[in-house]
Amino acid sequence: MSTQRKFLIGSLLGVALASIANGPAEAAENTIKLGNTAPYSGPASAYGTVAKAEAAYFQMINDQGGINGRKIDFQSLDDAYSPPKTVEQTRRLVEQDEVLALFSSVGTAPNIAVQKYLNIKHVPQLFVSSGATRWNDPKQFPWTVGFNPTYELEGRLYAQFVLKTKPNAKIAVITPNEDAGKDYLKGFKAGLGEHIDQLVSETTYLTSDPTIDSQMVTMRESGADVFFAEATPKFAAQALRKAGSMGWKPLIILPSVSNSVSAVLEPAGLENSAGVVTGLYLKDPNDARWANDPALKDWQAWMTKYQPNANPGDLFNVQGYTVAQLMVEVLKNCKDDLGRENILKQATNLNGLELPMLLPGIKAYTEPGNVTPIRQIQMARFDGKSWALFGDVLGEK
């Protein structure tokens, strides 16, 4: 073979190899890879709805041409709400799939299990689907940004509501034996202040427990007439159902993480749910007051097209839609700089962003020293069909 022929073949081979090597790189430039873990199985599987809604919203954005010409490649993996599984799946997303950021991964304990890893790797852990206080600690965890109102804030507001409406209340509280429950209880006790002795029963449960029946009996026997059922959806539904079967009729407070009509109140029995109160920051699609609201009509149209088999009464679909909108706004603000540092910068500089399915008066704020976007709630009471808002918007700006 002549030297010239060898050179030609070598040149063609080099071009071919280069095109193979550059193909994925060029494809990567046209996509934005986000990763997520969520419990599609296991005891907290109701929360899997949030991630499904996020995927559906990103699909709509992709169908509209993406963000600045780039499609979102959203990879959501099942972790069954098990921290060891979360670690395994998150490492896969970061090290094999090479995602740009983790987005809205679900749960307190699962996210704690990967928080240090992601911060060491300088991978943004954005809009965590949990209200643990530790998501708002930019000095220790600068790559972590929360989403939900902090559980401490929410707990404090519920305690203040109880003291205002039932000043002589005897109060029972159940919480999961994990960081989320400890945050809620810390805030609730802070809200009670000098009235702490009105807390007559404190119980906990494990997410692996089959039921909380024995704890419910203990709390009823305490004589409590207010019950803060700080539990994940499965156990919140159990609490309402058991209270009804025992004929125990305290004022029941549900946390914002477990106030879905379809995931909690319907399984508990609507007859057991009437009169329950909670804190909302999202519009309840079951509430007739929003019937003519343009934002709700847009949401319903999106549900019809992109989630035709999902439950339109499930607030977790509203949450997934809303937090995905927030992520899209951050990515738009990044313009052509989709480096991790710029994504973090945009996520931590939200100046009163209005999102259509947030309640009126509630906006998303972050600044580098305070990275909790949602800082307010409004109290609501279940009237047998939907959550009826009452009172003023509570919390901080």
C-alpha positions in Angstrom: 0.0 0.0 0.0 1.4 3.4 -1.0 2.2 6.0 1.5 -0.4 8.3 -0.1 -3.1 5.6 0.2 -2.2 4.9 3.8 -2.5 8.6 4.5 -5.9 8.9 2.9 -7.3 5.9 4.7 -5.8 7.2 8.0 -7.4 10.6 7.4 -10.8 9.2 6.6 -10.6 7.0 9.7 -9.6 10.0 11.8 -12.6 11.9 10.5 -15.0 9.0 11.2 -13.6 8.6 14.7 -13.9 12.3 15.3 -17.5 12.4 14.1 -18.3 9.5 16.5 -16.6 11.2 19.4 -18.2 14.6 18.6 -21.7 13.1 18.1 -22.7 12.7 21.8 -21.0 16.0 22.6 -23.0 17.8 20.0 -26.2 16.0 21.2 -25.4 17.0 24.8 -25.2 20.6 23.7 -28.8 20.4 22.6 -30.1 18.8 25.8 -30.3 19.7 29.4 -29.9 16.6 31.6 -31.7 16.7 34.9 -31.9 13.8 37.4 -34.3 13.0 40.1 -35.2 10.2 42.6 -38.7 9.6 43.7 -40.7 6.8 45.5 -42.6 5.1 42.7 -42.9 2.1 45.0 -42.8 1.6 48.8 -44.6 3.2 51.7 -44.4 6.8 50.4 -45.4 6.0 46.8 -48.0 8.7 46.8 -45.2 11.2 46.3 -44.2 9.6 43.0 -47.1 11.6 41.5 -44.9 14.8 42.0 -42.2 13.4 39.7 -44.6 12.1 37.1 -46.1 15.6 36.9 -42.7 17.1 36.5 -41.9 14.8 33.7 -45.1 15.6 32.0 -44.5 19.4 32.3 -41.0 19.0 30.8 -42.5 17.0 27.9 -44.8 20.0 27.2 -41.8 22.3 27.2 -39.9 20.0 24.8 -42.9 19.9 22.5 -42.9 23.7 22.4 -39.2 23.6 21.3 -37.4 23.4 24.6 -35.5 26.1 26.4 -33.4 28.3 24.1 -33.5 25.5 21.6 -32.5 22.8 24.1 -34.7 19.9 25.1 -34.9 18.8 28.8 -33.8 15.2 29.3 -35.4 14.4 32.7 -34.3 11.1 34.2 -36.3 10.1 37.2 -35.4 6.9 39.1 -37.3 4.9 41.7 -35.7 4.9 45.2 -38.8 3.4 47.1 -38.1 6.2 49.8 -35.1 4.1 50.9 -32.0 6.2 51.6 -29.5 3.4 50.6 -31.4 3.1 47.3 -31.4 6.9 46.9 -27.6 6.9 47.2 -27.3 4.1 44.6 -29.6 5.9 42.1 -28.1 9.3 42.7 -24.6 8.1 42.1 -25.8 6.5 38.8 -27.4 9.8 37.7 -24.2 11.8 38.5 -21.5 9.4 37.5 -23.0 7.4 34.7 -25.7 9.6 33.3 -23.8 12.8 34.0 -26.8 14.9 34.8 -26.3 18.6 35.1 -28.3 18.9 38.3 -30.5 16.9 40.7 -34.0 18.4 40.6 -36.9 18.0 43.1 -35.8 14.6 44.5 -38.4 13.5 47.0 -38.2 13.1 50.7 -36.2 14.3 53.7 -34.3 11.1 54.7 -33.5 10.2 51.0 -32.1 13.7 50.3 -30.1 13.8 53.5 -28.4 10.6 52.4 -27.0 12.3 49.3 -26.7 15.9 50.3 -23.0 15.8 51.3 -22.1 13.8 48.2 -23.7 16.2 45.9 -22.2 19.2 47.6 -18.7 17.7 47.5 -19.2 17.0 43.8 -20.5 20.5 43.2 -23.7 19.1 41.7 -26.7 21.4 42.3 -29.4 19.8 44.5 -32.3 22.0 43.4 -35.8 22.5 44.8 -35.7 19.5 47.1 -39.2 18.1 47.5 -39.1 18.4 51.3 -39.3 21.2 53.8 -36.5 20.2 56.1 -34.6 23.2 57.6 -31.3 21.8 56.4 -32.1 22.6 52.8 -31.7 26.3 53.8 -28.1 26.2 55.0 -26.0 27.7 52.2 -22.9 28.1 54.3 -22.6 24.4 55.0 -24.4 23.1 51.8 -24.0 25.8 49.2 -25.2 23.5 46.3 -28.6 22.7 48.0 -31.8 24.7 47.5 -35.2 23.8 49.0 -38.7 24.3 47.7 -41.4 23.7 50.3 -42.0 26.0 53.2 -39.7 24.8 56.0 -41.3 22.4 58.4 -40.2 24.5 61.3 -42.0 27.5 59.9 -45.1 25.5 59.1 -45.1 23.8 62.6 -44.8 27.2 64.3 -47.7 28.7 62.3 -50.0 25.7 63.2 -49.2 26.1 66.9 -50.0 29.8 66.7 -53.3 29.0 64.9 -54.2 26.5 67.7 -53.5 29.0 70.4 -55.5 31.7 68.7 -58.6 29.6 67.9 -58.5 27.1 70.9 -56.5 28.8 73.6 -57.2 26.1 76.2 -56.5 23.2 73.8 -55.0 19.9 74.9 -52.8 18.8 72.0 -51.5 15.5 70.7 -48.9 15.2 68.0 -47.6 12.3 66.0 -44.4 12.6 63.8 -42.3 10.2 61.8 -39.1 9.3 63.7 -36.8 11.1 61.3 -35.5 14.6 60.6 -38.8 15.8 59.0 -40.7 15.0 62.1 -38.1 16.5 64.4 -38.3 19.8 62.3 -42.0 20.0 62.5 -42.1 19.2 66.2 -39.3 21.8 66.9 -41.3 24.5 65.1 -44.6 23.5 66.7 -43.1 23.6 70.2 -41.5 27.0 69.4 -45.0 28.2 68.4 -46.5 27.0 71.6 -43.9 28.9 73.6 -45.0 29.2 77.3 -48.1 27.0 76.4 -45.9 24.0 75.9 -47.6 22.2 78.8 -50.8 22.0 76.6 -49.0 19.4 74.6 -50.3 16.3 76.4 -49.2 13.5 74.0 -46.2 13.1 71.7 -45.9 9.9 69.7 -43.8 8.8 66.7 -43.9 6.1 64.0 -41.4 4.5 61.6 -42.1 4.6 57.9 -41.7 0.8 57.9 -44.5 0.4 60.4 -47.7 -1.3 59.0 -50.1 0.9 61.0 -50.2 3.6 63.7 -53.3 2.2 65.4 -51.7 1.8 68.8 -50.3 5.4 68.8 -53.8 6.6 67.8 -55.3 4.9 70.9 -52.6 6.4 73.1 -53.4 9.9 71.8 -57.1 9.6 72.2 -56.7 8.4 75.8 -54.6 11.5 76.6 -57.8 13.6 76.4 -56.4 15.7 73.6 -58.9 17.9 71.6 -56.4 19.0 69.0 -54.4 16.5 66.9 -51.5 17.4 64.7 -51.2 14.4 62.4 -47.7 15.2 61.0 -47.4 12.1 58.8 -46.7 11.0 55.2 -49.8 10.3 53.1 -50.2 6.7 53.9 -50.1 7.3 57.7 -52.1 10.5 57.5 -54.9 8.6 55.9 -54.6 5.9 58.5 -54.8 8.6 61.3 -58.0 10.1 59.9 -59.6 6.8 59.4 -58.7 5.5 62.9 -59.9 8.6 64.6 -63.2 8.2 62.8 -63.6 4.6 63.8 -62.8 5.4 67.4 -65.3 8.2 67.5 -62.5 10.6 68.5 -63.3 14.1 67.1 -60.4 16.5 67.9 -59.5 19.4 65.6 -57.1 17.6 63.2 -54.3 19.5 61.5 -52.6 17.9 58.5 -49.2 19.2 57.2 -48.8 20.6 53.7 -46.9 17.4 52.6 -50.1 15.3 53.2 -53.1 17.4 52.3 -53.9 15.8 48.9 -57.6 15.1 48.6 -57.1 12.1 46.4 -54.0 10.7 48.1 -55.0 11.2 51.7 -58.6 12.4 52.4 -60.4 10.1 50.0 -58.6 6.9 51.2 -59.3 8.1 54.8 -63.0 8.5 53.9 -64.4 12.0 53.2 -66.7 11.6 56.2 -63.6 11.3 58.4 -62.0 14.3 56.8 -64.6 17.1 57.1 -63.3 19.9 59.3 -59.6 19.0 59.0 -57.4 22.0 58.6 -54.1 22.5 56.8 -51.7 25.1 55.3 -51.8 25.6 51.6 -49.6 27.4 49.2 -51.0 25.9 46.0 -54.4 26.3 44.4 -56.6 23.3 45.1 -58.1 22.2 41.8 -61.1 20.8 43.7 -62.0 24.3 45.0 -64.8 25.9 43.1 -63.4 29.4 43.7 -60.8 28.7 41.0 -63.4 27.5 38.4 -62.9 30.5 36.2 -59.2 31.1 37.0 -57.2 31.3 33.8 -54.2 29.5 35.6 -56.4 26.6 36.6 -57.9 26.3 33.1 -54.3 26.2 31.7 -53.4 23.5 34.3 -56.6 21.5 33.4 -55.7 21.7 29.7 -52.2 20.5 30.4 -53.5 17.6 32.6 -55.9 16.6 29.8 -53.2 16.5 27.2 -50.1 15.3 29.1 -51.6 13.4 32.1 -54.9 12.0 30.8 -54.8 9.0 33.2 -53.7 11.0 36.3 -56.1 12.2 39.1 -57.0 15.9 38.5 -57.9 16.2 42.2 -54.4 15.4 43.4 -52.5 18.4 44.8 -49.3 16.5 44.1 -49.9 17.1 40.4 -50.2 20.8 41.1 -46.9 20.7 43.0 -45.0 18.9 40.3 -46.4 21.3 37.7 -45.4 24.3 39.8 -41.9 23.3 40.8 -41.2 22.2 37.2 -42.3 25.7 36.1 -39.8 27.2 38.6 -37.0 25.0 37.2 -37.8 26.1 33.7 -37.7 29.8 34.7 -34.2 29.2 36.2 -33.0 27.5 33.1 -34.4 30.3 30.9 -32.5 32.8 33.1 -29.3 30.9 32.5 -29.5 31.8 28.8 -26.5 30.3 27.1 -24.5 29.6 30.2 -25.6 26.2 31.5 -22.7 25.7 33.8 -23.5 24.4 37.2 -22.3 27.6 38.9 -24.7 29.7 36.8 -27.6 27.4 37.4 -27.0 27.7 41.1 -26.7 31.5 40.8 -30.0 31.8 39.0 -31.8 29.4 41.5 -30.6 31.4 44.5 -31.7 34.8 43.1 -35.4 34.6 42.6 -36.9 38.0 43.2 -40.6 37.4 43.9 -41.4 35.1 41.0 -45.1 34.7 40.4 -46.1 31.2 39.4 -49.7 30.7 38.2 -50.8 27.9 40.6 -49.4 29.5 43.8 -52.0 31.1 46.0 -52.5 34.9 45.5 -50.0 36.8 47.5 -47.5 33.9 47.6 -44.4 34.3 45.4 -41.0 32.5 45.1 -38.1 34.3 46.7 -34.5 33.2 47.1 -31.3 35.1 47.9 -27.9 33.7 48.5 -28.4 33.7 52.3 -31.9 32.3 52.3 -32.7 29.6 49.7 -36.2 28.6 50.7 -38.4 29.7 47.8 -41.8 29.2 49.4 -42.1 31.0 52.7 -45.8 31.5 53.2 -49.0 29.4 53.6 -52.7 30.1 54.1 -54.9 28.1 56.4 -57.7 26.0 54.8 -60.5 23.8 56.1 -61.8 20.7 54.3 -65.6 21.2 53.7 -66.2 17.6 52.5 -65.4 18.4 48.9 -62.4 20.7 48.8 -60.1 22.9 50.9 -61.8 26.2 51.8 -59.3 29.0 52.4 -59.7 31.3 55.4 -57.7 34.0 57.1 -54.6 35.9 55.8 -51.5 34.6 54.2 -49.1 33.7 57.0 -45.3 33.5 57.2 -42.4 35.5 55.9 -41.3 37.2 52.7 
